[in-house]
Structure formats: C-alpha cells, structure tokens
C-alpha cells in the first residue's frame, strides 16, 4: 500500500510484454485511455469557458485516481480507475465535440471522425485478446466433466491460470496452479516429477485448455511451447491416464504413488507385511513381502 511505482509498473510496464500481437492490443488500450483523459481535460476547460457545468464531472473523473497509491490489485487497478471515471469523462469529452457556436460544422465533422475512430479501435482494444479472455463451449464441457468425475476433496490442477472452473462446487476440490497468469519469461520449467509429487498421496486431475495455451503464448509465460511439451511428455508416463483429449483441451488423471503396506507387530513396531523369519513375539526380521 502506498507504493505508487509498484502500482504503475504492475498496471503498465509489466503488461506491455509477451507476443507482438498482444503488445499491440495493450498499447492500443493505453493510448485510448490516455486520449480519453486528455480529451476530458480539454472538455472541462471548454465547458468552463462556456460557463457550463463541468466541476462535478471533473471531480468524479479524477476521484478514482485516489486509488492508485493503494495497491496494484493484481495489475488491474489502472483499468478499474479508467472504467470508474469513464462515464463522467465521456460527458466532459462531449463538451469538446458537441456542435456549438460558429464552428458548428467543424465540430460535427470532428465528432463523426472520433466516433468512427473509436468504433475501429474498439475491435482491437475489446476483442484483441479474445483468444485468452473467452472460453469456448468445448472448454466449459471439459470443466464440467472434471466436476462430474472428481471425488470430493480431489486435487485439481491447471497448467496456466486461465481455466473456466470454480463456478460450481467451489469448496469441493483443492485447486492448484502451476504457472501464474502474468508474463514470466523466466518461469520455472513444468516437470512431470513436480506434478507427480503433488499427486503422490491422493492422485490428481490436470486440466490443460486451449485458453491456457493461448495465455502462455500471448503473455510470454515461460519458453514458447513449454506447456505443450510438458503435456506430451508426461502423458507417456505410467501414472498418467488421459481421460479426454479434444481440440478444446486435455483432461488427465495422475494416479497416486503405490503406498508401502505395513503391518503392526508387537511393541508397536511397523514392519512390511510378510511372513516373519522367527517365531518369537518380540521384534524380529521379516522376510520381504511378496
């Protein structure tokens, strides 16, 4: 709290990374945000000069900025500050564009051009990251299948934090994420041994969807193709069983490690199950279990 540089870095510089196409979308969003705020300031001055009401809208536009020193909010605070003040900023921008005075025709043309520009840029700023922000019916079907077959208390794992789950049975399962949903080019390599260690006692389910793969690619999470290589390698291991593999993703079950069986002997000494090599009731050396 109070670290403005951390908030700015999380909201701006940490997001302008990853795939070139993703960076174009983020740059367009930042430019659009800056232009709206600049236009709002110009609108406030214009309305003040015309002796029209402007102060309330200006205060409401600027008020959300008081949140910036608070905390990064996962790198999304700047987006929320922009959205909270946008309705009032739009009213101020209208003060610049609405036809008035002797330049009515020029302002009408300017308003039309701005509208056309925003209509075009919205395709990029709103839908540019659609591959990782929208879940397909196939991905939802895999998540529902996981909910249906996983027993209560099961460990369920996602490779990258971008999965359509937790909308049902939120408290039923134990959730784990292998890679966070932010740009980490030096992220640790995904390994089969790590997942098998997590599943050692009770087993686990792993869900890898197309949205996760797109997230890793667009945000630059780990080396390119690392998640695909990880999944293809691990599926060939003995403890891994593929439950469902579709174009939308893959659902895998990882079996628990085979437990060592123990039997209780006198004096509370735990020994492997097997026939003892001695007949006394004290501690003795058993033969290996067959």
N, C-alpha and C positions, 0 to 999 in steps of 0.2 A: 504494500500500500504506500502511495506517495512517490513511487519511483516512476516519474514521467518518461524517462528514457527507455525503461524496460517496456512500458506500455506501448510506446511508439514503435519500438523495434518489433514487438510481438504482432502489432497490428499492420505494420507496413513492410519493413525490410525482411522479416522472417517469412513473409508471404510471397514476395517477388522472387521466387526460386522455382526450380523444377523444370518441367518440359517447356520448350519455347512457346507452344500454343497456350499453355496455362499462364505463362507470364504475360502474354498479350491480353488475356482476359483480366488479370489482376491490374495491369497497367491501365486498361480502359476504365475499370471501376474507380481507380484512384483519381484519374483525370476527370471523370464525370463528377465525382464527389467534390473535387476542388473547384470545378467550374460552377457547380450549383452554389457553393458557398460564396464565391466571388460575385456571382450574379445576384445573390441575396443581399450582399453588402451594397452593391450598386443600386438595387431596388430600394433599400432603406434610405439611401441618400436622395434618390429620385422622389420618393413619396414625401420625405421631409421637405424638400424644396417646393413641392406642390402643396404643402400644408395639408397632407392627407395622413390618416392614422398609420403609424409604422412602428411605434415603440414596442407595443405588446408583441407583435410578430417577431421583432428583432430579439427581444428578451427570450422568447420561447425557442427561437432558433439557437441561441447561444447557450441557454441553460444546460442542455445535455452535455456540453463540453466540460462542465464541472466534474463529470465522472472520469475524465481522462486520467487524473492523478491517482485514482483509487486503486485499480488493479487491471491487469491485461484482459481478464475474462476469457482466457483461452485464445487470445489473439483476435477476438471478435468485437472488442469494445468500440473501436472506431466505427465499425459497421452499425452498431446499435446507436451510437451518438448521431450518426448521419440520419438513420431512419427515424429516430425520435424527433429530430428537428426538421425533417423534410416537409411535413405539411405546412409549417409556418414559413420555411424558406421558399416554398413554392408560391405562397402569397406575396412575398417580397419580390420574387423574380417577375411576377405578373406586373408589378409596378413599373418595371423597365419595358416590358413587351406590349402591355395593353395600349392600343392606339389612343393618343390624346394630344391636343394642341395642334400646332401647324404641321407637325411631321407624322400625321396620322397614317399616310400611305407607307412611309418608310418603316414605321413600327409594325404595321400589319404584315409587310413582307418579312421583316425580321422574325416575327412570331411564327410565321409559317415555316421559315427555314429552320428555326430552332426545333419546332415540332418534328419536322422531317429528320433532322439530325438525331434527336433523341429516339425516334422510332427505329432508326437504323442501328444506333449503338446499343439499344436495349437487347437486340438479338444477341449481341456479344456479351454484354455485362450480365444479362439474366440467364441466358442459356448456354454460355460458352463452356461452363463446367458441368453440363448436364450429364456427362458420362459417369461422373462420380457423385452427383447430387441427386440422381433419380434411380430408384430401384425398379427393375423390371418384374413382371408377374412371375417369371421363372425363378428369380432370386427370392421373392416372397414365398414361393412354393417350397423351396429348399429350407427356408427358415421355419415354415410351418411343419415340414416333415421332421426337422430336428426337434421341435417342440413335442411332436407326437411320439417319437421313439425314445427320446432320452428319459431315463427314470428320474424321479425327484432327487435333487442333490447332486446330479451329474455335473462333471466338469465339462464345459463347452468353451471352445477356443476359436478365435478368429485370427487370421494371419495379420490383417491390417484393420485398423479401427474404422470400418465403413461397412456395416452389416445391418440388414433390416430385421433386427430382433429386439427383444426386451419390450415388445408391445403387448405380449401376453406372458403369463407365468413369470413375471419379473423376478420374484423372490424364490422361484423353484430351483433354479440352477446356480452353479458357481461359474462366473464369467471370467475369462482371461483374454487379454490382447497381447499378441506377440510384438507388433510394431505400431507405434502411435500414429495418429493422422496429422502429422506435420512433417515438413521437409527435414529429412535427416540423411544426407548423402553418406555419412559415415556410420549408419545404423549397424548394429551387430548382425552378423550373418545368421539367418534362420538355420537351425540344425535339427535333424531328426532326433538326436540324442536329448536335446533340451525338452522337446515335446514328450518324448517317452518318459523322461524323468518326471514331468508334471503328471503323467498318466500312470505312474508306477504302481500306485496303491489301488486306485478305483477305476482306471481306464479313463478315456476322454473322447469327446467328439470334436472334430476340427471342421470348420466351415470356411471354404475359400470361394468367394464370389467374384464375378466379373467387375463389380464396383470396387472391390478391394484391389484387384489388379490394376484398374484404371487409376485409382488413388495413388498407388505406389509409383506408377509411371508418371502421372502428371505432376505430383508433388516432389518427385525425386527422392522417394523413401528407399534408401539402400541402393545397391548396384542395379542397373537395368536387368529385368528378367529374373531377379533373385527369387521372387515368390514362386514363379513357375518352376524354376529348377528345384527349389526346395520341395514342392509338392510332388513333382515327378520322381524325385529320388526317394522320398520317404514312402510313397505308395508301394514300392517294390519290397519293402522290409516286411519281415514275418508278422509283426504285431499290428500292421496297418491293414485295415479292410475298407475298401471303397463301397459305400452304401449307395451313393447316387452320383453320377457324373453327367452333367448336361452342359449345354452352351452357356447357361447362366452361372454355373459354378460346380463345385465338388464338395460332397459331404463324406467324411471319412470317420471311421471309428478306430481308436487306438486301444488295443487290449492292455489290461493291466499286466504287470510282470508276474510270472508264476511265483506264488509265495512258497517259502520253505515250510514244510509241515513239521510241526513239533508235537511231541507227546510229553506229558508230565510224568515224572518219575519221583520216587521217594526223596525227601529232603528238598522238594520244590526245585529240582534241577531239571531244566529243559533239555531234552535230548531229541535228536531226529528220530522219527518213527522207524522202527526196525526191531529185529529180534536181538535182545541183549546177548552178549557173549559170555555172561556169567549169570549165576542163579541167585546171588545174594540180593538182599533188598536195599543195600546201600548203593552209592553211586558206582556205576560200572561203565565200561566202554562198550557202546552198542556197535553192532555191525551196520554198515551203511544201508539206508532204506533202498528197497528195490521197487 
